[in-house]
């Protein structure tokens, strides 16, 4: 792969990760009953959610 393709792929993955974190935070805002079901999701929502 050339450098341009690698840079595009890195950016695509970064955007996907940001979108996934945003979706978890948004879901937890709507559905408080989901807290505690999956500890890693709680961690993401609590510690990274304020950035989104």
FIVEX-619144 format. One record per residue: chain; residue number from 1; x negated, y negated, z negated of N, C-alpha, C, O, CB in turn. Coordinates in nm, 3 decimals, padded with zeros to 5 digits, always signed. Glycine has a CB too. Layout:
FIVEX-619144
+-------+-------+---------+---------+---------+---------+---------+---------+---------+---------+---------+---------+---------+---------+---------+---------+---------+
: koldo : palum :    n.xx :    n.yy :    n.zz :   ca.xx :   ca.yy :   ca.zz :    c.xx :    c.yy :    c.zz :    o.xx :    o.yy :    o.zz :   cb.xx :   cb.yy :   cb.zz :
+-------+-------+---------+---------+---------+---------+---------+---------+---------+---------+---------+---------+---------+---------+---------+---------+---------+
:     A :   NUM :       X :       Y :       Z :       X :       Y :       Z :       X :       Y :       Z :       X :       Y :       Z :       X :       Y :       Z :
...
+-------+-------+---------+---------+---------+---------+---------+---------+---------+---------+---------+---------+---------+---------+---------+---------+---------+
END
This chain:
FIVEX-619144
+-------+-------+---------+---------+---------+---------+---------+---------+---------+---------+---------+---------+---------+---------+---------+---------+---------+
: koldo : palum :    n.xx :    n.yy :    n.zz :   ca.xx :   ca.yy :   ca.zz :    c.xx :    c.yy :    c.zz :    o.xx :    o.yy :    o.zz :   cb.xx :   cb.yy :   cb.zz :
+-------+-------+---------+---------+---------+---------+---------+---------+---------+---------+---------+---------+---------+---------+---------+---------+---------+
:     A :     1 : -00.084 : +00.119 : +00.000 : +00.000 : +00.000 : +00.000 : -00.088 : -00.124 : +00.000 : -00.193 : -00.128 : -00.065 : +00.095 : +00.000 : -00.122 :
:     A :     2 : -00.044 : -00.222 : +00.072 : -00.122 : -00.346 : +00.066 : -00.075 : -00.432 : -00.051 : +00.027 : -00.404 : -00.114 : -00.110 : -00.423 : +00.198 :
:     A :     3 : -00.150 : -00.535 : -00.079 : -00.125 : -00.617 : -00.197 : +00.013 : -00.683 : -00.194 : +00.076 : -00.698 : -00.299 : -00.232 : -00.724 : -00.209 :
:     A :     4 : +00.059 : -00.723 : -00.077 : +00.190 : -00.788 : -00.067 : +00.302 : -00.692 : -00.106 : +00.394 : -00.730 : -00.178 : +00.213 : -00.842 : +00.076 :
:     A :     5 : +00.295 : -00.570 : -00.059 : +00.397 : -00.470 : -00.093 : +00.394 : -00.437 : -00.242 : +00.499 : -00.419 : -00.304 : +00.377 : -00.341 : -00.011 :
:     A :     6 : +00.276 : -00.430 : -00.297 : +00.263 : -00.403 : -00.441 : +00.325 : -00.517 : -00.521 : +00.397 : -00.493 : -00.618 : +00.114 : -00.383 : -00.482 :
:     A :     7 : +00.297 : -00.640 : -00.483 : +00.353 : -00.756 : -00.553 : +00.506 : -00.757 : -00.544 : +00.574 : -00.789 : -00.642 : +00.296 : -00.887 : -00.495 :
:     A :     8 : +00.559 : -00.723 : -00.429 : +00.705 : -00.718 : -00.412 : +00.764 : -00.611 : -00.500 : +00.868 : -00.633 : -00.563 : +00.741 : -00.691 : -00.264 :
:     A :     9 : +00.701 : -00.495 : -00.507 : +00.751 : -00.385 : -00.590 : +00.744 : -00.421 : -00.739 : +00.837 : -00.390 : -00.814 : +00.670 : -00.257 : -00.563 :
:     A :    10 : +00.638 : -00.486 : -00.780 : +00.627 : -00.528 : -00.921 : +00.738 : -00.627 : -00.954 : +00.801 : -00.615 : -01.060 : +00.489 : -00.591 : -00.948 :
:     A :    11 : +00.763 : -00.721 : -00.868 : +00.869 : -00.820 : -00.892 : +01.006 : -00.753 : -00.895 : +01.090 : -00.787 : -00.978 : +00.866 : -00.930 : -00.783 :
:     A :    12 : +01.028 : -00.658 : -00.806 : +01.156 : -00.587 : -00.803 : +01.179 : -00.512 : -00.934 : +01.289 : -00.515 : -00.989 : +01.160 : -00.488 : -00.685 :
:     A :    13 : +01.076 : -00.447 : -00.983 : +01.087 : -00.372 : -01.110 : +01.108 : -00.466 : -01.228 : +01.183 : -00.434 : -01.320 : +00.962 : -00.287 : -01.133 :
:     A :    14 : +01.042 : -00.581 : -01.226 : +01.058 : -00.679 : -01.333 : +01.203 : -00.731 : -01.335 : +01.263 : -00.744 : -01.442 : +00.958 : -00.797 : -01.314 :
:     A :    15 : +01.257 : -00.761 : -01.219 : +01.396 : -00.808 : -01.211 : +01.493 : -00.701 : -01.259 : +01.590 : -00.733 : -01.328 : +01.430 : -00.849 : -01.069 :
:     A :    16 : +01.468 : -00.578 : -01.224 : +01.552 : -00.467 : -01.269 : +01.548 : -00.453 : -01.421 : +01.652 : -00.435 : -01.485 : +01.509 : -00.337 : -01.202 :
:     A :    17 : +01.429 : -00.460 : -01.477 : +01.416 : -00.450 : -01.623 : +01.488 : -00.565 : -01.692 : +01.557 : -00.544 : -01.792 : +01.268 : -00.449 : -01.663 :
:     A :    18 : +01.473 : -00.686 : -01.640 : +01.542 : -00.802 : -01.698 : +01.693 : -00.785 : -01.691 : +01.764 : -00.815 : -01.787 : +01.501 : -00.931 : -01.626 :
:     A :    19 : +01.741 : -00.737 : -01.579 : +01.885 : -00.716 : -01.562 : +01.936 : -00.609 : -01.659 : +02.044 : -00.623 : -01.716 : +01.917 : -00.675 : -01.417 :
:     A :    20 : +01.859 : -00.502 : -01.677 : +01.901 : -00.396 : -01.768 : +01.907 : -00.445 : -01.913 : +02.001 : -00.413 : -01.985 : +01.806 : -00.278 : -01.758 :
:     A :    21 : +01.808 : -00.522 : -01.954 : +01.809 : -00.578 : -02.089 : +01.928 : -00.671 : -02.106 : +01.997 : -00.668 : -02.207 : +01.677 : -00.654 : -02.119 :
:     A :    22 : +01.952 : -00.754 : -02.006 : +02.066 : -00.845 : -02.011 : +02.198 : -00.771 : -02.020 : +02.289 : -00.814 : -02.091 : +02.067 : -00.934 : -01.889 :
:     A :    23 : +02.208 : -00.660 : -01.950 : +02.331 : -00.579 : -01.956 : +02.352 : -00.517 : -02.093 : +02.465 : -00.512 : -02.141 : +02.327 : -00.471 : -01.850 :
:     A :    24 : +02.245 : -00.470 : -02.156 : +02.257 : -00.412 : -02.290 : +02.304 : -00.518 : -02.389 : +02.394 : -00.494 : -02.469 : +02.121 : -00.351 : -02.335 :
:     A :    25 : +02.242 : -00.635 : -02.383 : +02.280 : -00.744 : -02.474 : +02.424 : -00.785 : -02.451 : +02.500 : -00.803 : -02.546 : +02.186 : -00.864 : -02.456 :
:     A :    26 : +02.462 : -00.799 : -02.326 : +02.599 : -00.837 : -02.292 : +02.700 : -00.733 : -02.342 : +02.805 : -00.768 : -02.396 : +02.614 : -00.856 : -02.141 :
:     A :    27 : +02.667 : -00.607 : -02.323 : +02.755 : -00.500 : -02.369 : +02.772 : -00.504 : -02.520 : +02.883 : -00.488 : -02.571 : +02.699 : -00.363 : -02.325 :
:     A :    28 : +02.662 : -00.524 : -02.592 : +02.670 : -00.530 : -02.739 : +02.749 : -00.651 : -02.786 : +02.813 : -00.646 : -02.891 : +02.529 : -00.532 : -02.799 :
:     A :    29 : +02.745 : -00.760 : -02.711 : +02.825 : -00.877 : -02.747 : +02.974 : -00.845 : -02.735 : +03.055 : -00.889 : -02.817 : +02.789 : -00.998 : -02.659 :
:     A :    30 : +03.010 : -00.768 : -02.634 : +03.151 : -00.733 : -02.611 : +03.198 : -00.619 : -02.699 : +03.314 : -00.615 : -02.740 : +03.173 : -00.697 : -02.465 :
:     A :    31 : +03.109 : -00.524 : -02.727 : +03.147 : -00.401 : -02.796 : +03.064 : -00.379 : -02.921 : +02.970 : -00.300 : -02.920 : +03.133 : -00.280 : -02.703 :
:     A :    32 : +03.097 : -00.447 : -03.029 : +03.024 : -00.435 : -03.154 : +03.031 : -00.293 : -03.210 : +02.944 : -00.253 : -03.288 : +03.079 : -00.534 : -03.255 :
:     A :    33 : +03.132 : -00.217 : -03.172 : +03.145 : -00.080 : -03.221 : +03.035 : +00.013 : -03.170 : +03.019 : +00.124 : -03.221 : +03.280 : -00.024 : -03.182 :
:     A :    34 : +02.959 : -00.030 : -03.071 : +02.851 : +00.052 : -03.017 : +02.722 : +00.042 : -03.097 : +02.631 : +00.123 : -03.079 : +02.825 : +00.012 : -02.874 :
:     A :    35 : +02.713 : -00.056 : -03.185 : +02.594 : -00.070 : -03.268 : +02.572 : +00.057 : -03.349 : +02.666 : +00.111 : -03.408 : +02.606 : -00.193 : -03.362 :
:     A :    36 : +02.449 : +00.103 : -03.353 : +02.415 : +00.221 : -03.431 : +02.426 : +00.352 : -03.356 : +02.385 : +00.456 : -03.407 : +02.502 : +00.226 : -03.550 :
:     A :    37 : +02.481 : +00.350 : -03.235 : +02.496 : +00.474 : -03.158 : +02.361 : +00.518 : -03.102 : +02.327 : +00.636 : -03.107 : +02.598 : +00.455 : -03.042 :
:     A :    38 : +02.285 : +00.425 : -03.051 : +02.154 : +00.457 : -02.993 : +02.053 : +00.354 : -03.045 : +02.052 : +00.239 : -03.000 : +02.159 : +00.456 : -02.835 :
:     A :    39 : +01.969 : +00.394 : -03.139 : +01.879 : +00.299 : -03.206 : +01.791 : +00.216 : -03.112 : +01.765 : +00.099 : -03.140 : +01.791 : +00.374 : -03.301 :
:     A :    40 : +01.746 : +00.274 : -03.002 : +01.661 : +00.197 : -02.910 : +01.738 : +00.082 : -02.847 : +01.683 : -00.027 : -02.828 : +01.604 : +00.289 : -02.800 :
:     A :    41 : +01.863 : +00.102 : -02.816 : +01.946 : -00.005 : -02.761 : +01.966 : -00.114 : -02.866 : +01.966 : -00.233 : -02.833 : +02.083 : +00.050 : -02.714 :
:     A :    42 : +01.984 : -00.076 : -02.991 : +01.995 : -00.175 : -03.099 : +01.867 : -00.258 : -03.107 : +01.873 : -00.380 : -03.122 : +02.022 : -00.104 : -03.236 :
:     A :    43 : +01.754 : -00.193 : -03.097 : +01.626 : -00.262 : -03.103 : +01.613 : -00.363 : -02.989 : +01.572 : -00.477 : -03.011 : +01.511 : -00.160 : -03.098 :
:     A :    44 : +01.649 : -00.321 : -02.870 : +01.642 : -00.411 : -02.755 : +01.734 : -00.531 : -02.775 : +01.692 : -00.645 : -02.755 : +01.681 : -00.336 : -02.625 :
:     A :    45 : +01.856 : -00.506 : -02.815 : +01.953 : -00.614 : -02.833 : +01.910 : -00.710 : -02.942 : +01.930 : -00.830 : -02.929 : +02.090 : -00.557 : -02.865 :
:     A :    46 : +01.852 : -00.659 : -03.049 : +01.814 : -00.743 : -03.162 : +01.685 : -00.822 : -03.136 : +01.676 : -00.939 : -03.173 : +01.796 : -00.658 : -03.286 :
:     A :    47 : +01.587 : -00.759 : -03.072 : +01.456 : -00.820 : -03.061 : +01.425 : -00.887 : -02.927 : +01.339 : -00.973 : -02.919 : +01.354 : -00.719 : -03.087 :
:     A :    48 : +01.494 : -00.847 : -02.824 : +01.467 : -00.903 : -02.693 : +01.587 : -00.984 : -02.642 : +01.573 : -01.069 : -02.555 : +01.432 : -00.791 : -02.593 :
:     A :    49 : +01.702 : -00.958 : -02.696 : +01.824 : -01.021 : -02.648 : +01.828 : -01.170 : -02.652 : +01.893 : -01.233 : -02.568 : +01.935 : -00.972 : -02.724 :
:     A :    50 : +01.759 : -01.231 : -02.747 : +01.760 : -01.376 : -02.758 : +01.689 : -01.443 : -02.640 : +01.709 : -01.562 : -02.616 : +01.695 : -01.419 : -02.887 :
:     A :    51 : +01.608 : -01.369 : -02.568 : +01.536 : -01.423 : -02.453 : +01.626 : -01.428 : -02.330 : +01.610 : -01.515 : -02.245 : +01.411 : -01.340 : -02.423 :
:     A :    52 : +01.718 : -01.336 : -02.321 : +01.802 : -01.321 : -02.202 : +01.905 : -01.429 : -02.196 : +01.985 : -01.433 : -02.102 : +01.869 : -01.185 : -02.199 :
+-------+-------+---------+---------+---------+---------+---------+---------+---------+---------+---------+---------+---------+---------+---------+---------+---------+
END
